[in-house]
Amino acid sequence: MLGILAGGGPLPGRVAAAAQAAGRGVFLVGLEGFADAAVLAPYPHGWARLGAAGRILALLRAQGCADVVLVGPVRRPSLLDLRPDAEGARLLARIGRAAFGGDDGFLAAIVRVLAEEGFRVLGAHEVLTEAVAPPGLLGCHAPDAAARADIARGVMVVRALGTVDVGQGCVVQQGIVLAVEAIEGTDAMLARAAGLRRPGPGGVLVKLVKPGQERRADLPTIGPATLRAAVEAGLRGVAVEAGGTLLTDRAGLAAAADAAGLFLLGIAPDEYAQTEEKAR
């Protein structure tokens, strides 16, 4: 039985459907305030607060879940809002200082604790392989030399952000960093970048896996809302890490990018990092 800890968006349902198609039973634990009831409705499921670790573990164990997937965005609350139950307080004590650090350190600690509790933690990309961004263009529009230079600049910036566990994305226009992603998330960053746009060719969004990131939790994800926000920000395209980014609907996103005149590109970050180094 596969247990799915479900955050927001459609991906928890897509993971459940893929697992069932492969002959696996599923049980979803919807995280209150994040998971979409309509996404969970077709599958066996229960609900729990993020801080109610005792209930989450009890639900998974009662259903005989040996494997667990964490999928869907969850905005980490403050410890005051978390209101952990007794089991949650015990697990927070085991997580230790990672609870106060960046998101990746926190999520990596959760993965470790789940493993210590006897679960095998899988990445969503291991179940939903078709959602992983492939290398190359996903639509008909391609970046020109100026856009490729902006992508190279963005790769260097996002890698620097990721090294200190801050964010997974940035917006670059004509070599200038308009915005970097922090706790607000990609779509809010794009809304901010819209007001900072400069005259001339639009910028690009770059999304990457953080260096050393725990890939079983919080992989970069692109969905329709992100493409809409990119259009509203006047961007020329979106570049994501091939093999490390989840696309909520690959064909639909490619079609939406084509209709909007954006490029959607899966990249190997090392290749673009070398381009930026040579340009210095």
C-alpha positions in Angstrom: 0.0 0.0 0.0 1.3 3.4 -1.0 0.6 6.3 1.4 0.5 9.7 -0.1 0.9 12.8 2.1 -1.0 15.3 0.0 -0.3 18.9 -0.2 -1.9 21.3 -2.7 -2.4 21.1 -6.4 -3.3 18.2 -8.7 -0.1 16.1 -8.3 -1.3 14.0 -5.3 -4.2 12.7 -7.5 -1.9 12.1 -10.4 0.5 10.1 -8.2 -2.5 8.1 -6.8 -3.8 7.4 -10.3 -0.3 6.3 -11.6 0.1 4.0 -8.6 -3.3 2.4 -9.1 -2.6 1.9 -12.8 0.5 0.0 -11.7 -1.6 -2.3 -9.5 -0.8 -0.6 -6.2 -3.3 0.3 -3.5 -3.2 3.9 -2.3 -4.3 5.9 0.7 -4.0 9.6 0.8 -3.6 11.8 3.9 -4.8 15.2 3.0 -3.0 18.0 4.9 -5.7 20.4 6.1 -5.5 23.9 4.6 -3.4 22.6 1.7 -4.8 19.6 0.0 -7.7 19.9 -2.5 -10.8 17.9 -1.4 -11.8 17.4 -5.0 -8.4 15.9 -5.9 -8.6 13.4 -3.0 -12.3 12.5 -3.4 -11.8 9.6 -5.9 -9.4 7.8 -3.6 -9.4 6.3 -0.1 -8.3 9.2 2.1 -8.3 10.8 5.5 -7.4 14.3 6.8 -4.9 15.6 9.3 -3.4 18.8 10.4 0.3 19.3 9.5 1.2 19.3 13.1 -0.8 16.2 14.0 2.0 13.7 13.4 0.3 11.2 15.7 -2.8 11.1 13.5 -0.8 11.1 10.3 1.3 8.1 11.4 -1.8 6.3 12.8 -3.7 6.7 9.5 -0.8 5.4 7.5 -0.2 2.4 9.7 -3.9 1.5 10.0 -4.0 1.3 6.2 -0.9 -0.9 6.0 1.2 1.7 4.1 4.8 0.5 3.8 5.8 3.2 1.2 5.1 6.9 1.5 5.3 9.8 -1.0 5.2 13.5 0.0 3.7 15.5 -2.9 2.1 18.9 -3.4 3.1 22.3 -2.1 2.8 23.0 1.6 3.7 26.3 3.0 5.5 25.7 6.3 3.7 27.4 9.2 5.5 29.0 12.1 6.0 26.8 15.1 3.3 28.8 16.9 0.8 27.9 14.2 1.9 24.3 13.9 0.3 23.2 17.2 2.0 19.8 17.2 0.3 17.0 19.0 2.3 14.8 21.4 3.7 12.7 18.6 4.4 15.8 16.6 6.3 17.4 19.5 8.4 14.2 19.9 9.2 14.2 16.2 10.1 17.9 16.2 12.5 17.2 19.0 14.2 14.5 16.8 14.3 16.9 13.8 16.1 19.4 16.0 17.6 22.5 14.5 16.5 21.6 11.0 13.0 22.8 12.0 14.3 26.3 12.2 16.4 26.2 9.0 15.5 26.3 5.3 12.8 24.2 3.7 15.1 21.6 2.2 16.9 20.9 5.5 13.5 20.6 7.2 12.0 18.3 4.6 15.1 16.2 4.5 14.8 15.8 8.3 11.1 14.7 7.8 12.1 12.1 5.2 14.8 10.8 7.6 12.3 10.6 10.5 9.7 8.8 8.4 12.3 6.2 7.5 13.2 5.8 11.1 9.5 5.2 11.8 9.6 2.2 9.4 8.4 3.7 6.2 10.1 3.6 2.8 10.0 7.2 1.5 9.7 7.5 -2.3 9.9 10.6 -4.5 6.9 11.6 -6.5 9.1 11.4 -9.6 9.7 7.7 -8.9 5.9 7.0 -9.2 4.9 9.6 -11.7 7.8 9.3 -14.2 5.9 10.9 -17.0 5.6 14.2 -15.1 9.4 14.7 -15.0 10.5 17.4 -17.3 12.6 16.0 -20.2 15.6 17.7 -21.8 15.0 20.1 -24.7 12.1 22.1 -25.9 8.6 21.1 -24.9 6.8 23.4 -27.4 7.5 25.2 -30.7 9.1 28.3 -29.4 12.9 28.4 -28.7 15.1 30.9 -26.8 17.4 33.1 -28.8 21.0 34.0 -27.8 19.9 36.7 -25.4 17.4 34.5 -23.7 20.0 31.7 -23.4 22.4 34.2 -21.8 19.7 35.1 -19.3 19.1 31.4 -18.5 22.9 30.9 -17.9 22.8 33.9 -15.5 19.7 32.5 -13.8 21.4 29.1 -13.3 24.3 30.7 -11.4 21.9 32.8 -9.3 19.6 29.9 -8.4 22.5 27.6 -7.5 23.8 30.3 -5.2 20.4 30.6 -3.6 20.1 26.8 -3.3 23.4 26.5 -1.6 22.0 28.5 1.4 18.6 26.7 1.1 16.7 29.8 0.2 14.8 29.1 -3.1 14.6 27.3 -6.4 13.9 30.0 -8.9 14.7 33.5 -10.2 13.8 35.9 -13.0 16.5 37.4 -15.2 15.9 40.0 -17.9 18.8 41.3 -20.1 21.3 40.0 -17.6 19.7 41.7 -14.6 18.2 39.7 -11.8 14.7 41.1 -11.3 13.5 38.8 -8.5 14.6 35.7 -6.6 12.3 33.1 -4.9 12.2 32.8 -1.2 9.3 31.7 1.1 6.6 33.4 -1.0 6.9 30.8 -3.8 7.2 31.0 -7.6 3.9 32.6 -8.5 4.2 35.4 -5.9 7.8 36.0 -7.1 6.5 36.3 -10.7 3.8 38.8 -9.6 6.6 40.9 -8.0 8.8 40.7 -11.0 5.9 42.0 -13.2 6.3 45.4 -11.6 10.1 45.4 -12.1 10.1 44.6 -15.8 12.4 46.8 -17.9 11.8 48.0 -21.5 12.9 45.6 -24.2 12.9 41.9 -24.6 11.2 40.1 -21.7 13.0 38.0 -19.1 13.1 34.3 -18.3 12.1 32.2 -15.3 14.7 29.6 -14.2 13.7 26.8 -11.8 16.3 24.3 -10.5 16.7 21.6 -7.9 18.8 23.0 -5.0 22.4 21.6 -4.8 22.3 18.5 -2.6 18.5 18.7 -2.3 16.5 15.8 -0.9 14.7 14.8 -4.1 12.0 12.9 -2.3 10.4 16.1 -1.2 9.6 19.5 -2.7 11.0 19.1 -6.3 10.4 22.2 -8.4 7.0 22.1 -9.9 5.5 24.0 -12.9 1.7 24.2 -13.4 -0.7 26.3 -15.4 -0.8 29.1 -12.7 3.0 29.5 -13.1 2.7 29.9 -16.9 -0.1 32.4 -16.5 2.0 34.4 -14.0 5.0 34.2 -16.5 2.8 35.7 -19.2 1.5 38.5 -16.9 5.1 39.3 -15.9 6.0 39.7 -19.6 8.5 36.8 -19.7 9.8 35.2 -22.9 10.0 31.8 -21.5 10.6 29.3 -18.7 13.7 27.1 -18.2 13.5 24.2 -15.7 16.0 21.5 -14.7 15.5 18.4 -16.9 15.1 15.3 -14.8 14.5 17.3 -11.7 11.3 19.3 -12.2 7.7 18.1 -12.1 5.2 19.3 -14.7 1.6 19.0 -13.6 0.5 18.4 -17.2 3.3 18.1 -19.7 1.2 18.2 -22.9 -1.1 20.9 -21.5 1.7 23.1 -20.4 3.5 22.8 -23.8 0.2 23.8 -25.5 -0.3 26.7 -23.2 3.3 27.9 -23.7 2.8 27.7 -27.5 -0.4 29.7 -27.3 1.2 32.4 -25.2 4.3 32.6 -27.3 6.6 31.4 -24.5 9.4 28.8 -24.7 9.3 26.0 -22.2 12.7 24.3 -22.0 14.3 21.5 -20.0 17.9 22.2 -19.3 21.1 20.6 -18.0 22.2 23.3 -15.5 25.9 22.4 -15.8 25.9 23.3 -19.5 24.5 26.7 -18.8 26.8 27.3 -15.8 29.8 26.7 -18.1 28.4 29.3 -20.5 28.1 31.9 -17.8 31.6 31.2 -16.5 33.1 31.6 -20.0 31.2 35.0 -20.4 32.9 36.4 -17.3 
